[in-house]
Every structure is written in structure tokens, then in C-alpha cells.
Amino acid sequence: MKTINLTSHQIDNSIDRFFAASAHTQLVILNYLAQKIHRASNTATPSAFFSQKVQIMIQQLHQLPREDRHLALEEILHGVPTRLTEAYSDLDTNMRMAFWYRLANSRRDESLLSPKALTAWNQEQHMLLSDLETRDSNELVTFLRQAVTDREVMAIA
């Protein structure tokens, strides 16, 4: 999937709200984005989709008991020092996009979020999801790219 980096004030506001949100909200948003992008272009996938590093991370996540997967993903988002977090931090932006894309579109039940987490949105999640629902595919891909890019690296550059 070829991505276009869009810079707009509205996307910047949305991405700022994303990073200010709870880890649970961030998981809901990443899942939503990956599924919506998948529905918009069923045949297009990130170039890193078949990365061995991404596949190994997904396998490690699936080795965890189902009830621990959500916590492991939140730890990745918070940067808690774990084996999975370290592996995730070694991924480049395209591989991180592929990681979330593959998790959200996995055929395995509840590999990313339980069905309840996808339907019982809190106000924080509803605000972000309502905003993202109005976006076109390029804006969604740009948002996903910014959401998985290491913020500290961006600030230094």
C-alpha cells in the first residue's frame, strides 16, 4: 500500500487527541483504522505485510493467553519494557502499520480486541471514531502512520 503523508490542521488535532487518549482508546482506534483501511481497499496491503519480524511478533502475541493479549498491547503502547515492547520498538513505521493491520484483520477470534471493546465505546473513543469516520482513505492511512510513528524520534528530527 502506498501512503501519502497529508498534513492538515484537522489531522494534527486528531492525532494529538489520539496520543492524549488512554491506551484502551488507542487500541480501539488502531483496530478501527486497520479494519476500515482493509475494507476500503481489500487487495492493497502495506508493503511490510509479509515481514518476518511482524509475523514473529504476532506469533508471540498469540502464544499469550487470550485474556493477556489486551494488556500486552497496552504495554506496547505505553512503552513498558517487555519482550514484545522491545520487538515492537525495533519495527520501522511500515512494519508497525502492518502489525496493527494484520492484528485487526486476523481471522483468529479476538486477537486484537474483544467484540465488546469494539461496540461499547466510551466518550473519548466515540469522539475520535466520529472524527475518523468522516476521513477519506488517504487521511486514514496518514493518521495510522502518525499514530504508530515514534513520537520522540519525530521531535528530535
Backbone as JSON, one array per atom type, in Angstrom:
{
  "sequence": "MKTINLTSHQIDNSIDRFFAASAHTQLVILNYLAQKIHRASNTATPSAFFSQKVQIMIQQLHQLPREDRHLALEEILHGVPTRLTEAYSDLDTNMRMAFWYRLANSRRDESLLSPKALTAWNQEQHMLLSDLETRDSNELVTFLRQAVTDREVMAIA",
  "N": [[0.84, -1.15, 0.0], [0.68, 2.09, -0.92], [1.43, 5.06, 0.71], [0.3, 8.35, 1.39], [1.57, 11.19, 2.79], [-0.29, 13.37, 4.49], [-0.69, 16.64, 5.56], [-2.54, 18.35, 7.71], [-4.35, 20.72, 9.59], [-6.57, 19.67, 10.9], [-6.07, 16.88, 10.92], [-3.78, 16.89, 12.49], [-4.86, 17.82, 14.93], [-6.53, 15.66, 15.51], [-4.67, 13.57, 15.75], [-3.23, 14.45, 17.92], [-5.22, 14.27, 19.89], [-5.51, 11.52, 19.82], [-3.03, 10.62, 20.88], [-3.27, 11.69, 23.41], [-5.21, 10.17, 24.48], [-6.44, 7.3, 26.34], [-4.69, 4.14, 26.67], [-6.38, 2.03, 26.06], [-8.32, 3.27, 24.46], [-6.64, 4.03, 22.35], [-6.03, 1.49, 21.34], [-8.57, 0.72, 20.4], [-8.92, 2.63, 18.39], [-6.72, 2.12, 16.64], [-7.39, -0.47, 15.83], [-9.85, 0.06, 14.57], [-9.0, 1.79, 12.47], [-7.27, 0.1, 10.98], [-9.06, -1.91, 10.16], [-10.95, -0.4, 8.71], [-9.37, 0.66, 6.65], [-8.68, -1.72, 5.44], [-11.21, -2.59, 4.51], [-11.71, -0.54, 2.7], [-9.87, -0.91, 0.7], [-9.53, -3.77, -0.34], [-7.61, -5.39, -1.62], [-5.17, -4.12, -1.4], [-2.29, -3.98, 0.59], [-0.09, -3.12, 3.31], [3.36, -2.66, 2.43], [5.07, -3.98, 4.11], [3.65, -6.07, 5.02], [4.15, -8.83, 4.85], [6.36, -9.18, 6.41], [8.87, -10.88, 8.19], [9.61, -10.23, 10.79], [7.31, -8.96, 11.74], [5.52, -11.09, 11.59], [6.65, -12.85, 13.48], [6.28, -11.36, 15.83], [3.47, -11.31, 15.96], [2.97, -14.03, 16.25], [4.16, -14.42, 18.77], [2.46, -12.85, 20.33], [0.07, -14.27, 20.01], [0.72, -16.52, 21.4], [0.34, -15.87, 23.99], [-2.04, -16.15, 26.68], [-5.44, -15.58, 25.8], [-6.76, -13.65, 27.4], [-4.62, -12.11, 28.28], [-3.59, -10.77, 26.11], [-4.64, -8.25, 25.43], [-3.67, -6.62, 27.51], [-0.93, -6.88, 26.97], [-0.75, -5.52, 24.54], [-1.48, -2.96, 25.35], [0.72, -2.46, 26.98], [2.7, -2.31, 25.04], [1.91, 0.08, 23.78], [2.3, 1.87, 25.87], [4.99, 1.68, 26.24], [6.09, 0.0, 28.13], [8.7, -1.88, 29.48], [8.99, -4.81, 27.99], [9.34, -8.04, 26.44], [7.82, -8.09, 24.06], [7.32, -5.36, 23.68], [9.9, -4.38, 23.26], [10.51, -5.72, 20.87], [8.58, -4.57, 19.22], [9.42, -1.89, 19.24], [11.65, -2.09, 17.69], [10.67, -2.28, 15.15], [10.16, -0.7, 11.98], [8.25, 2.15, 10.78], [6.51, 1.33, 8.65], [6.4, -1.42, 9.13], [5.22, -1.42, 11.64], [2.72, -0.4, 11.0], [1.83, -2.53, 9.44], [1.77, -4.51, 11.4], [-0.38, -3.7, 13.14], [-2.39, -3.64, 11.24], [-2.51, -6.32, 10.41], [-3.17, -7.59, 12.85], [-5.71, -6.47, 13.42], [-7.18, -7.43, 11.31], [-7.08, -10.1, 11.48], [-7.93, -13.54, 11.23], [-8.3, -14.98, 13.46], [-10.22, -15.32, 16.41], [-10.86, -12.5, 18.4], [-8.2, -11.5, 18.45], [-7.12, -8.97, 18.6], [-8.96, -7.09, 19.87], [-11.76, -7.58, 22.02], [-15.14, -8.3, 20.95], [-16.92, -6.76, 22.51], [-15.35, -4.56, 23.28], [-15.21, -3.26, 20.93], [-17.7, -2.29, 20.44], [-18.81, -1.08, 22.68], [-18.26, 1.83, 23.17], [-16.52, 4.42, 24.89], [-16.88, 7.93, 25.77], [-14.55, 9.3, 24.97], [-13.46, 7.58, 23.03], [-15.6, 7.55, 21.22], [-15.64, 10.22, 20.29], [-13.17, 10.42, 18.87], [-13.49, 8.32, 17.0], [-15.78, 9.17, 15.62], [-14.79, 11.43, 14.35], [-12.83, 10.24, 12.71], [-14.42, 8.71, 11.07], [-15.33, 10.46, 9.17], [-13.24, 10.83, 7.46], [-11.24, 10.42, 4.46], [-9.7, 7.66, 2.66], [-6.91, 8.17, 2.27], [-6.4, 10.04, 4.28], [-6.93, 8.47, 6.52], [-4.93, 6.52, 6.34], [-2.72, 8.19, 6.62], [-3.18, 9.09, 9.22], [-2.97, 6.64, 10.64], [-0.28, 6.06, 10.08], [0.99, 8.21, 11.42], [0.12, 7.65, 14.0], [1.51, 5.35, 14.69], [4.12, 6.04, 14.48], [7.16, 6.68, 16.09], [6.98, 9.03, 18.48], [8.98, 10.47, 19.9], [11.2, 10.24, 18.28], [10.35, 11.73, 16.11], [10.24, 14.28, 17.28], [12.91, 14.88, 17.7], [14.02, 14.94, 15.16]],
  "CA": [[0.0, 0.0, 0.0], [1.44, 3.33, -0.98], [0.78, 6.04, 1.57], [0.56, 9.76, 1.12], [1.58, 11.94, 4.04], [-1.08, 14.58, 4.44], [-0.55, 17.46, 6.75], [-3.61, 19.32, 7.84], [-4.6, 21.11, 10.97], [-7.55, 18.75, 11.47], [-5.41, 15.6, 11.22], [-2.9, 17.13, 13.64], [-5.7, 17.84, 16.13], [-6.98, 14.29, 15.78], [-3.55, 12.74, 16.21], [-2.94, 14.9, 19.29], [-6.25, 13.65, 20.75], [-5.18, 10.1, 19.89], [-1.92, 10.41, 21.82], [-3.71, 12.06, 24.75], [-6.22, 9.19, 24.89], [-5.97, 6.13, 27.1], [-4.17, 3.05, 25.84], [-7.53, 1.26, 25.56], [-8.86, 4.04, 23.34], [-5.7, 3.91, 21.24], [-6.23, 0.16, 20.74], [-9.83, 0.76, 19.64], [-8.69, 3.45, 17.2], [-5.84, 1.39, 15.72], [-8.19, -1.56, 15.28], [-10.81, 0.68, 13.65], [-8.28, 2.26, 11.28], [-6.79, -1.03, 10.18], [-10.2, -2.57, 9.52], [-11.55, 0.49, 7.72], [-8.46, 0.69, 5.5], [-8.82, -3.03, 4.79], [-12.48, -2.59, 3.78], [-11.64, 0.42, 1.61], [-9.02, -1.44, -0.36], [-9.37, -5.17, 0.05], [-6.43, -6.04, -2.18], [-3.94, -3.4, -1.06], [-1.77, -4.21, 1.93], [1.2, -2.45, 3.49], [4.48, -3.4, 1.83], [5.7, -4.78, 5.15], [2.64, -7.04, 5.47], [4.69, -10.18, 4.96], [7.62, -9.11, 7.15], [9.11, -11.97, 9.14], [9.6, -9.63, 12.13], [5.91, -8.76, 12.11], [4.95, -12.42, 11.8], [7.16, -13.37, 14.76], [5.59, -10.63, 16.9], [2.09, -11.77, 16.02], [3.01, -15.37, 16.84], [4.43, -14.27, 20.2], [1.24, -12.34, 20.93], [-0.91, -15.36, 20.03], [1.14, -17.51, 22.4], [-0.17, -15.43, 25.28], [-3.46, -16.45, 26.88], [-6.3, -14.56, 25.18], [-7.06, -12.57, 28.35], [-3.41, -11.31, 28.48], [-3.2, -10.09, 24.87], [-5.02, -6.84, 25.5], [-2.69, -5.99, 28.4], [0.36, -6.84, 26.26], [-0.84, -4.45, 23.54], [-1.42, -1.69, 26.09], [2.11, -2.29, 27.4], [3.42, -1.84, 23.85], [1.58, 1.49, 23.58], [2.88, 2.65, 26.97], [6.43, 1.51, 26.26], [6.51, -0.79, 29.29], [9.77, -2.76, 29.0], [8.69, -6.23, 27.88], [9.9, -8.64, 25.23], [7.02, -7.64, 22.91], [7.53, -3.92, 23.5], [11.22, -4.22, 22.64], [10.4, -6.16, 19.48], [7.79, -3.55, 18.52], [10.23, -0.67, 19.07], [12.61, -2.36, 16.62], [9.99, -2.24, 13.85], [10.04, 0.62, 11.36], [6.87, 2.62, 10.71], [5.72, 0.47, 7.76], [6.17, -2.7, 9.8], [4.25, -1.17, 12.71], [1.42, -0.32, 10.34], [1.48, -3.9, 9.06], [1.46, -5.22, 12.63], [-1.75, -3.37, 13.54], [-3.27, -4.05, 10.14], [-2.68, -7.78, 10.46], [-3.9, -7.94, 14.06], [-7.11, -6.07, 13.31], [-7.83, -8.18, 10.25], [-6.77, -11.51, 11.7], [-9.07, -14.44, 11.22], [-8.44, -15.54, 14.8], [-11.17, -14.59, 17.25], [-10.42, -11.58, 19.45], [-6.75, -11.38, 18.54], [-6.77, -7.61, 18.98], [-9.91, -6.61, 20.86], [-12.99, -8.35, 22.12], [-16.27, -7.62, 20.3], [-17.48, -5.76, 23.42], [-14.5, -3.37, 23.23], [-15.43, -2.6, 19.64], [-19.05, -1.75, 20.35], [-19.12, -0.31, 23.88], [-17.31, 2.94, 23.16], [-16.7, 5.49, 25.85], [-16.99, 9.23, 25.1], [-13.25, 9.59, 24.35], [-13.39, 6.77, 21.81], [-16.65, 7.99, 20.29], [-15.21, 11.48, 19.67], [-12.13, 10.13, 17.87], [-14.04, 7.49, 15.93], [-16.68, 10.01, 14.82], [-13.92, 12.25, 13.51], [-12.19, 9.39, 11.71], [-15.44, 8.22, 10.14], [-15.5, 11.45, 8.11], [-11.98, 10.92, 6.71], [-11.07, 9.55, 3.3], [-8.69, 6.61, 2.86], [-5.57, 8.75, 2.4], [-6.3, 10.64, 5.61], [-6.88, 7.38, 7.49], [-3.59, 5.94, 6.27], [-1.83, 9.18, 7.22], [-3.41, 9.04, 10.67], [-2.38, 5.4, 11.13], [1.18, 6.23, 10.02], [1.4, 9.1, 12.51], [-0.19, 7.01, 15.28], [2.49, 4.32, 15.02], [5.47, 6.6, 14.4], [7.74, 7.0, 17.39], [6.85, 10.48, 18.68], [10.23, 11.04, 20.34], [12.08, 10.34, 17.11], [9.84, 12.86, 15.33], [10.57, 15.53, 17.95], [14.35, 15.12, 17.55], [14.33, 15.19, 13.75]],
  "C": [[0.89, 1.23, 0.0], [0.71, 4.36, -0.14], [1.21, 7.43, 1.17], [0.52, 10.47, 2.46], [0.84, 13.25, 3.84], [-0.83, 15.37, 5.7], [-1.68, 18.46, 6.75], [-3.82, 19.58, 9.31], [-5.56, 20.13, 11.64], [-6.92, 17.4, 11.81], [-4.5, 15.77, 12.42], [-3.69, 17.17, 14.94], [-6.15, 16.44, 16.51], [-5.85, 13.44, 16.32], [-3.14, 13.16, 17.62], [-3.94, 14.3, 20.27], [-5.99, 12.16, 20.9], [-4.1, 9.85, 20.93], [-2.29, 10.81, 23.25], [-4.7, 11.04, 25.32], [-5.58, 8.05, 25.68], [-5.46, 5.06, 26.14], [-5.32, 2.21, 25.28], [-8.16, 1.97, 24.36], [-7.94, 3.94, 22.14], [-5.83, 2.55, 20.56], [-7.5, 0.13, 19.9], [-9.61, 1.51, 18.33], [-7.81, 2.72, 16.19], [-6.58, 0.23, 15.06], [-9.17, -1.03, 14.23], [-10.12, 1.09, 12.35], [-7.87, 1.1, 10.38], [-7.94, -1.74, 9.49], [-10.83, -1.7, 8.45], [-10.66, 0.58, 6.47], [-8.56, -0.62, 4.73], [-10.11, -3.08, 3.97], [-12.43, -1.67, 2.57], [-10.84, -0.12, 0.43], [-8.65, -2.87, -0.02], [-8.11, -5.82, -0.48], [-5.12, -5.37, -1.82], [-3.55, -3.69, 0.38], [-0.45, -3.46, 2.07], [2.34, -3.31, 2.93], [5.16, -4.31, 2.84], [4.78, -5.89, 5.67], [3.23, -8.43, 5.7], [6.04, -10.22, 5.67], [7.72, -10.26, 8.15], [9.09, -11.44, 10.57], [8.16, -9.44, 12.63], [5.26, -10.1, 12.42], [5.38, -13.01, 13.13], [6.45, -12.68, 15.93], [4.15, -11.11, 17.06], [2.03, -13.17, 16.62], [3.25, -15.3, 18.34], [3.18, -13.78, 20.93], [0.19, -13.46, 21.04], [-0.53, -16.47, 21.0], [0.66, -17.14, 23.8], [-1.62, -15.91, 25.44], [-4.3, -15.28, 26.35], [-6.54, -13.37, 26.12], [-5.84, -11.66, 28.61], [-3.01, -10.5, 27.25], [-3.48, -8.59, 24.92], [-4.01, -6.07, 26.36], [-1.34, -5.86, 27.71], [0.36, -5.72, 25.23], [-0.81, -3.08, 24.21], [0.0, -1.41, 26.56], [2.97, -1.81, 26.24], [3.18, -0.34, 23.67], [2.17, 2.39, 24.66], [4.39, 2.56, 27.03], [6.95, 0.78, 27.49], [7.56, -1.79, 28.81], [9.4, -4.25, 29.11], [9.33, -6.74, 26.6], [9.15, -8.14, 23.98], [7.23, -6.15, 22.63], [8.88, -3.66, 22.84], [11.19, -4.63, 21.17], [9.64, -5.14, 18.66], [8.63, -2.29, 18.27], [11.3, -0.85, 17.99], [12.0, -2.32, 15.23], [10.03, -0.81, 13.29], [8.55, 0.96, 11.21], [6.01, 1.72, 9.82], [5.42, -0.88, 8.41], [5.18, -2.54, 10.95], [2.84, -1.07, 12.13], [0.94, -1.73, 9.97], [1.09, -4.71, 10.28], [0.01, -4.97, 13.05], [-2.76, -3.81, 12.48], [-3.55, -5.55, 10.22], [-3.44, -8.2, 11.71], [-5.39, -7.64, 13.92], [-7.87, -6.9, 12.28], [-7.54, -9.67, 10.33], [-8.05, -12.34, 11.68], [-9.28, -15.09, 12.59], [-9.39, -14.68, 15.62], [-10.46, -13.75, 18.29], [-8.91, -11.43, 19.55], [-6.31, -9.97, 18.93], [-7.68, -7.11, 20.1], [-11.14, -7.5, 20.88], [-14.11, -7.6, 21.41], [-16.88, -6.54, 21.18], [-16.67, -4.45, 23.36], [-14.71, -2.59, 21.94], [-16.81, -1.98, 19.53], [-19.43, -0.88, 21.54], [-18.12, 0.84, 24.02], [-17.61, 3.92, 24.27], [-16.69, 6.81, 25.08], [-15.69, 9.59, 24.36], [-13.12, 8.86, 23.02], [-14.4, 7.25, 20.77], [-16.25, 9.27, 19.57], [-14.18, 11.22, 18.57], [-12.69, 9.33, 16.7], [-15.0, 8.28, 15.04], [-15.89, 10.89, 13.86], [-13.32, 11.41, 12.38], [-13.18, 8.87, 10.68], [-15.64, 9.19, 8.96], [-14.3, 11.55, 7.18], [-11.99, 10.0, 5.5], [-9.91, 8.58, 3.57], [-7.29, 7.17, 3.05], [-5.37, 9.37, 3.78], [-6.21, 9.56, 6.69], [-5.5, 6.74, 7.51], [-2.57, 6.9, 6.9], [-1.97, 9.17, 8.74], [-2.76, 7.8, 11.27], [-0.85, 5.51, 11.15], [1.66, 7.1, 11.18], [1.18, 8.45, 13.87], [0.86, 5.98, 15.67], [3.93, 4.81, 14.93], [5.93, 6.98, 15.8], [7.76, 8.51, 17.55], [8.18, 11.12, 19.08], [11.21, 11.19, 19.19], [11.65, 11.53, 16.26], [10.27, 14.18, 15.94], [12.05, 15.88, 17.78], [14.68, 15.54, 16.13], [14.02, 16.57, 13.29]]
}
